[in-house]
Amino acid sequence: MTQARVDLRVFAQYGRDFEEHADVVVVGSGPGGAVVAKELTDAGARVVLVEEGPPFTPADYTLEGGRSMARTLREGGLRHTTGTVMPTLQAIALGGGSLVNSAICHRAPDFALDGWCEAFALAHTTRADLDPHYDAVGGYLGIAATPEAVQGPRNLLFKRGCEALGYHCEPTLRNVRGCRGSGECFSGCRSRAKQSTDITYVADALRGGACVLSSARVECVEVDGRRARGVAGRIVAPFTGRPSHRFRVHARLVVLAAGCMATPVLLLRSGNLANGSGQVGRNLQFHPGVAVMGVFPEAVHPGFGATQGYQSCQFLREGFKLETLWAPPALLAMRMPGSGRALKRRFEDIPRAAIWDAIGTCHASLGRVLPRRGSLDPRLAWRLDPGDLALLVRAISVLTEIFFAAGARSVLPGLHGIDAEIRSLDQARRLLARTFAPGDLVLGGNHAFCTTRMHGDPARGVVDELGRCHDFDNLYIADSGVFPRCPSVNPMWTLMALARRTAQAIATEL
């Protein structure tokens, strides 16, 4: 039996301008686009999946944080918001964010989805509506609770602290198979345990006959009246973005899944498409994150253990979620006080340290994605609302409390204007009672949403519940931009569930 040819194209294979024809062209290979591509390939469609980044193999991964960021993240990992300055790490690779995230999977809680339905005129996006899609994605990826054997002290100390205070906590659900607890999620899983979309959904789409164009940057969506006709762009060199050959993909149907920052820029650059509501690029929301380091008397060996193996949803309705965390030490430096020899001395504490974080449900903190002159990179304007600022300070206070309950000898809260190191709970309560400004926090916001939001009213949203653009008959969006509001928890599983629902809707049209 002859094996079908796998049509994955890489930069070195492009020798001239070219055109492709497809039933469906999907732009972006992250959690949204990969699901759509695989599901539609299974349904018998001719799919072309276009990804600006290159494919990576374990041999391409590097543990050095700066080099890893430069290779796998947009703008070398230096992308950030203006207004309130906050870094945001967005991937550029086959597999998108699933390649470099911590594999956390969490179904959006009932109250979050009910809030979506009520506030955005949605009739079919409750947990009951999405659970069949969550189930299908979870079974395919092997989503399961992190076992204790790969937790390591860093995660289990979090459990100890939460239990001492009576706070609910639980092992994190993750899309992994055979995790070794190496803590390398951020720089790429060398053991291939993380079930990122490049080795799951994209690989199965390829086996099913899809064509995958990597190192291919889409620069324009081509339309005729209410119908999208395809996309056009340039082949770009990995890591430099240097453009070379031109390409065009003609398709009966177009799905944009380039991410909630790239998709609105692409629509605006293509002639202000799908923007009858005026909402394209607006309503930018994040899960702003804060992190706290605790230093223990005994060795913690923080490099061992699932990157984010434990979590607490005790305060989810209050507006924040607590998690354990690990990253390459070079990246932790941005959250540590001091410089020169003082910073070097701080690094001596790392073998006895743990890092825990909180992500905030910050509905009042809004921003906008705008095209940047002469570039397809976005300009991100965003401000942290005073109420959300107080929420994040409250989260830092809770993390500090958990650290001392777990036996930490000192805590580094990462807040400007107070002592860099806190040695008692009484000291923490006194110092954290003051008023802070947004610039006093060390923030990170890697979960981003809402820039092409779904809404039942075409005058107030970009897409309907199935991801179809209100202004077009055959143009869909399948990335986190369609979220009408942040989901209160890590977004990947919800995005994949929504993308699967979108793919099923598209399949009925082909």
C-alpha positions in Angstrom: 0.0 0.0 0.0 1.4 3.4 -1.0 1.7 5.9 1.8 0.1 9.3 1.1 2.6 12.2 0.6 2.9 14.5 3.5 2.8 18.1 2.1 4.6 20.2 4.7 6.6 22.9 3.0 9.5 24.8 4.7 11.4 27.9 3.7 14.2 26.1 1.8 11.7 24.5 -0.5 10.2 27.7 -2.0 11.9 28.5 -5.3 9.4 30.8 -7.0 6.1 32.6 -6.7 3.2 30.2 -6.6 -0.6 29.7 -6.2 -2.6 27.1 -4.4 -6.3 26.2 -4.6 -8.3 24.8 -1.7 -11.8 24.3 -0.3 -10.6 26.1 2.9 -7.6 28.1 3.7 -6.8 28.4 7.4 -4.4 31.2 8.5 -2.5 30.2 11.7 -1.6 26.8 13.1 -2.1 27.5 16.9 -4.8 26.0 19.0 -7.7 27.4 16.9 -6.4 27.1 13.4 -5.0 23.6 13.9 -8.2 22.2 15.2 -10.2 23.7 12.3 -7.7 22.3 9.7 -7.7 18.8 11.2 -11.5 18.6 11.6 -12.2 19.9 8.1 -9.6 17.5 6.6 -11.4 14.7 8.4 -14.6 15.9 6.8 -13.1 15.5 3.3 -12.2 19.1 2.6 -9.1 20.2 0.7 -7.3 22.3 3.3 -4.3 24.6 3.0 -3.0 25.7 6.4 -0.7 28.8 6.3 1.7 29.6 9.1 4.2 32.5 9.3 6.6 30.7 11.6 8.8 27.7 10.9 8.4 24.1 12.3 10.5 23.2 15.3 12.0 19.9 16.4 13.5 19.0 19.8 17.0 19.6 18.3 15.9 23.2 17.6 15.0 24.0 21.2 17.4 25.8 23.5 17.2 26.2 27.3 18.7 29.7 27.2 15.8 32.0 27.7 16.9 34.9 25.6 17.7 32.8 22.6 14.6 30.8 22.9 12.4 33.9 23.0 14.2 35.4 19.9 13.5 32.2 17.9 10.0 31.3 18.9 8.3 34.6 19.9 7.1 37.6 17.9 9.3 40.7 18.1 12.0 38.6 19.9 9.8 38.3 23.0 9.8 42.1 23.4 6.2 42.8 22.4 4.5 45.0 24.9 1.5 47.3 25.5 1.7 51.0 25.7 -0.3 53.1 28.2 0.3 50.6 31.0 3.5 48.9 29.9 3.1 45.1 30.0 5.0 42.4 28.0 3.0 39.9 26.1 4.6 36.8 24.6 3.1 35.7 21.3 4.5 32.8 19.4 5.6 32.6 15.8 6.0 28.9 15.1 4.2 25.9 13.6 1.9 25.1 16.5 1.6 28.7 17.7 1.3 29.3 21.4 0.8 25.6 22.1 4.5 25.1 21.4 5.7 27.4 24.3 2.8 27.5 26.8 2.6 25.4 30.0 -0.1 23.0 28.6 -2.7 24.2 31.1 -6.2 23.1 30.2 -9.2 24.5 32.0 -12.8 24.6 31.0 -14.3 28.0 31.4 -16.6 28.0 34.5 -20.4 28.1 34.2 -20.6 31.6 35.6 -18.1 33.0 33.0 -19.9 31.5 30.0 -23.3 32.4 31.4 -22.0 36.0 31.6 -21.0 35.8 28.0 -24.4 34.7 26.9 -26.2 37.4 29.0 -24.0 40.3 28.1 -23.4 39.5 24.4 -26.7 38.1 23.2 -25.5 34.6 22.8 -27.9 31.7 22.8 -25.7 28.6 22.5 -22.5 29.2 24.3 -23.2 27.8 27.8 -21.0 25.1 29.4 -23.7 22.5 28.4 -23.3 23.7 24.8 -19.5 23.5 24.8 -18.9 20.4 27.0 -19.2 18.0 24.0 -16.4 19.9 22.3 -14.4 20.1 25.5 -14.8 16.3 25.8 -13.7 15.6 22.2 -10.6 17.8 22.5 -9.7 16.5 25.9 -9.9 12.9 24.7 -7.8 13.6 21.6 -5.1 15.4 23.5 -5.0 13.2 26.6 -5.9 16.0 29.0 -5.5 14.8 32.5 -4.5 15.9 36.0 -0.7 16.3 36.6 0.5 13.2 38.6 2.3 13.6 41.8 5.4 11.8 40.5 6.2 14.8 38.3 5.1 17.6 40.6 8.4 18.2 42.4 8.8 20.3 45.6 8.0 23.6 43.9 4.4 22.5 43.2 3.8 20.4 46.3 4.9 23.3 48.6 2.0 25.3 47.0 -0.3 22.5 47.9 1.0 22.5 51.5 0.5 26.3 51.8 -3.0 26.2 50.4 -4.1 23.3 52.6 -2.7 24.9 55.7 -4.9 27.9 55.1 -8.0 25.9 54.0 -7.8 27.1 50.4 -9.0 24.7 47.7 -6.2 23.6 45.3 -5.8 20.8 42.8 -3.3 19.4 40.3 -3.5 21.2 37.0 -5.1 19.6 34.0 -2.6 19.5 31.1 -2.4 18.2 27.5 0.6 16.0 28.0 1.4 12.3 27.6 4.4 10.9 29.5 5.6 14.2 31.1 9.0 13.9 32.8 8.7 17.0 34.9 11.6 18.7 33.2 10.1 22.2 33.6 10.9 23.0 30.0 7.5 24.0 28.6 8.4 27.6 27.9 11.5 26.8 25.8 9.9 23.8 24.0 9.3 20.2 25.2 12.3 18.2 24.2 10.7 14.9 25.3 7.7 15.7 23.0 5.4 15.0 26.0 3.4 18.2 25.5 0.7 17.6 23.0 1.2 20.8 21.1 -0.8 21.2 17.9 2.2 20.8 15.6 2.5 17.1 16.6 -1.2 16.4 17.1 -3.8 18.3 15.1 -1.4 19.6 12.4 0.3 16.3 12.0 -3.1 14.5 11.6 -4.3 17.1 9.1 -1.1 16.5 7.1 -1.7 12.7 7.2 -5.3 13.4 6.0 -4.1 15.3 3.0 -3.9 18.9 4.1 -1.1 21.1 2.6 0.8 23.1 5.3 2.8 26.2 4.2 5.2 27.2 6.9 7.3 30.4 6.8 4.4 32.0 4.8 3.1 35.4 6.0 -0.4 36.3 4.9 -0.6 40.0 4.1 -4.1 40.3 2.6 -7.5 38.7 2.5 -9.0 39.0 -0.9 -12.7 39.5 -1.2 -15.5 40.1 -3.7 -18.6 41.7 -2.3 -19.7 39.5 0.7 -17.4 36.7 -0.2 -13.8 36.0 0.7 -11.8 34.6 -2.3 -8.6 33.7 -0.6 -5.4 35.1 0.8 -2.1 36.5 -0.5 1.3 37.1 1.1 5.0 36.5 1.1 7.3 33.7 2.1 9.5 35.0 4.9 12.8 33.7 6.3 12.7 32.1 9.7 13.8 34.4 12.6 14.5 37.4 10.4 11.2 37.8 8.5 13.1 38.7 5.3 10.5 38.4 2.5 11.1 36.5 -0.7 8.5 34.8 -3.0 4.9 35.8 -3.3 2.0 33.3 -2.9 -1.7 33.3 -3.2 -4.2 30.7 -2.0 -7.6 30.7 -3.7 -10.3 29.1 -1.5 -14.1 28.7 -1.3 -13.9 29.6 2.4 -11.3 31.5 4.6 -10.6 31.0 8.3 -8.5 33.5 10.1 -6.8 32.0 13.2 -3.7 34.2 13.4 -4.3 35.3 17.0 -6.2 38.2 18.5 -3.5 40.6 17.6 -2.6 39.5 14.0 -6.1 38.8 12.8 -7.5 42.3 13.4 -4.4 43.9 11.8 -4.8 41.7 8.8 -8.5 42.7 8.5 -7.7 46.4 8.8 -4.8 46.2 6.4 -7.0 44.3 3.9 -9.4 47.3 3.5 -11.1 47.5 6.9 -12.8 44.1 6.4 -15.5 42.7 8.6 -15.7 46.0 10.5 -19.3 47.1 9.9 -19.6 47.1 13.7 -16.5 49.2 14.2 -15.3 46.6 16.7 -12.3 45.1 14.8 -9.2 45.6 17.0 -11.2 47.1 19.9 -12.0 45.6 23.4 -8.5 44.1 23.9 -8.4 42.3 27.2 -5.7 40.3 29.0 -5.3 38.1 32.0 -2.6 40.4 33.5 -0.3 38.2 35.6 1.7 38.9 38.7 4.3 36.5 40.2 5.8 36.2 43.7 9.0 34.4 44.7 9.4 32.6 48.0 12.7 31.4 49.5 12.7 28.4 51.7 15.2 27.1 54.3 15.6 23.8 52.4 16.4 23.0 48.8 13.4 23.2 46.5 15.1 22.2 43.2 12.7 24.3 41.3 14.0 23.2 37.9 12.3 19.8 38.4 8.6 19.4 38.2 5.8 20.2 35.8 6.1 23.9 34.8 2.7 24.7 36.2 1.5 21.6 38.0 -0.8 23.0 40.7 -3.5 25.6 40.8 -6.1 27.1 43.1 -9.5 28.4 41.9 -10.4 29.5 45.5 -10.6 33.1 44.4 -12.0 32.7 40.9 -15.3 34.5 41.5 -13.4 37.2 43.3 -11.4 37.7 40.1 -8.1 35.8 40.1 -6.6 32.3 39.7 -3.5 31.1 41.5 -0.8 28.9 39.9 2.7 27.5 40.3 5.2 28.6 37.7 8.7 28.1 36.4 10.8 29.7 33.6 14.4 29.8 32.6 16.4 31.7 35.2 17.4 34.4 32.7 13.7 35.3 32.4 13.2 35.3 36.1 15.7 38.1 36.4 13.1 40.6 35.2 11.0 39.8 38.3 14.0 40.0 40.8 15.2 43.1 42.5 18.7 44.5 42.1 21.4 44.5 39.5 25.0 43.5 39.2 26.4 41.8 42.3 23.1 42.3 44.2 21.2 40.4 41.4 23.9 37.7 41.3 23.4 37.2 45.1 19.7 36.8 44.5 20.4 34.1 42.0 22.1 32.1 44.8 18.7 31.7 46.4 17.1 30.1 43.3 17.9 26.5 44.4 15.8 27.2 47.5 13.1 29.2 45.7 9.7 28.7 44.2 7.7 31.0 41.9 3.9 31.2 42.1 1.7 33.5 40.1 -1.9 34.9 39.7 -3.8 35.8 36.6 -6.6 38.4 36.9 -10.0 38.6 35.3 -9.7 42.2 34.5 -12.9 43.1 32.5 -12.5 46.8 33.2 -8.9 47.0 31.7 -9.4 47.5 28.0 -7.2 48.3 25.0 -7.0 48.3 21.3 -5.0 46.7 18.5 -3.9 49.1 15.8 -1.8 48.6 12.7 1.8 49.8 13.0 3.0 52.0 10.2 5.1 50.0 7.7 4.6 46.7 9.5 2.2 43.9 10.2 3.2 43.9 13.8 0.5 45.5 16.0 0.5 48.6 18.2 -1.1 47.6 21.5 -2.7 50.4 23.5 -4.0 49.2 26.9 -4.4 50.5 30.4 -4.8 48.7 33.8 -8.0 49.9 35.5 -7.6 51.1 39.1 -10.0 48.4 40.3 -8.1 45.7 38.5 -4.9 47.1 39.9 -6.3 46.6 43.5 -7.3 43.0 42.5 -3.8 42.1 41.5 -2.3 43.6 44.7 -4.8 41.5 46.6 -3.6 38.4 44.6 0.0 39.2 45.6 -1.1 39.4 49.2 -2.7 36.0 49.0 0.3 34.4 47.4 2.5 35.9 50.1 0.2 34.4 52.7 0.4 31.0 51.1 4.2 31.1 50.9 4.5 31.8 54.6 2.0 29.1 55.4 4.1 26.7 53.3 7.2 27.5 55.4 9.0 30.2 53.3 11.6 32.2 55.2 11.2 35.2 53.0 9.1 36.4 50.1 10.0 38.7 47.1 6.6 40.3 46.1 7.9 42.1 43.0 6.3 45.5 43.9 8.1 48.8 43.5 8.1 51.2 46.4 8.2 48.6 49.3 10.8 46.4 50.8 12.3 44.0 48.1 12.2 41.1 50.6 9.5 40.4 53.2 10.4 38.2 56.2 7.1 37.9 58.0 3.3 37.9 57.4 2.9 40.9 59.6 5.4 42.9 57.6 3.6 41.8 54.4 0.2 43.0 55.6 1.7 46.3 56.6 3.5 46.9 53.4 0.8 45.7 51.1 -1.9 47.9 52.7 -0.6 51.0 50.8 -1.8 52.4 47.5 0.1 51.3 44.4 0.3 52.7 40.8 0.2 50.4 37.7 3.9 51.0 37.2 4.7 49.5 40.6 3.7 46.0 39.4 5.8 43.7 37.3 3.1 42.5 34.9 2.9 39.9 32.2 -0.1 39.3 29.9 0.2 36.3 27.6 -3.6 35.4 27.5 -5.2 38.0 25.2 -8.8 38.2 23.8 -11.8 40.0 22.4 -10.5 42.0 19.5 -12.9 40.4 17.0 -15.5 39.5 19.6 -18.6 37.4 19.0 -22.0 39.1 19.6 -25.5 38.2 18.7 -26.0 41.8 17.4 -24.1 42.4 14.2 -23.8 46.1 15.2 -21.9 45.3 18.3 -19.6 42.4 17.4 -17.5 41.0 14.5 -18.6 37.4 14.4 -21.6 35.3 15.4 -21.5 32.4 17.8 -20.1 30.0 15.1 -17.3 32.4 14.3 -18.7 33.6 11.0 -18.0 37.3 10.3 -21.3 39.2 10.3 -20.3 41.1 7.2 -19.3 38.0 5.1 -20.9 34.8 3.9 -17.7 32.7 4.0 -15.1 34.4 6.3 -14.6 32.9 9.7 -12.4 33.7 12.7 -11.2 30.9 15.0 -8.8 32.5 17.6 -9.1 34.0 21.0 -10.2 37.3 19.4 -13.7 35.9 19.2 -14.0 35.7 23.0 -16.5 38.3 24.0 -14.8 38.7 27.4 -11.9 36.9 29.1 -12.9 33.4 30.3 -11.6 33.7 34.0 -9.2 30.7 33.4 -6.5 29.7 31.0 -8.0 30.0 27.5 -6.6 27.2 25.3 -9.2 24.5 26.0 -12.0 26.9 25.5 -10.5 28.2 22.3 -10.1 24.7 20.9 -13.7 23.8 21.9 -15.0 26.9 20.0 -12.8 26.1 17.0 -14.2 22.6 16.9 -17.7 24.0 16.9 -16.7 26.4 14.1 -15.2 23.6 12.0 -18.4 21.5 12.3 -20.5 24.5 11.2 -18.1 25.0 8.2 -18.3 21.3 7.2 -22.0 21.6 6.6 -21.4 24.3 4.0 -18.8 22.3 1.9 
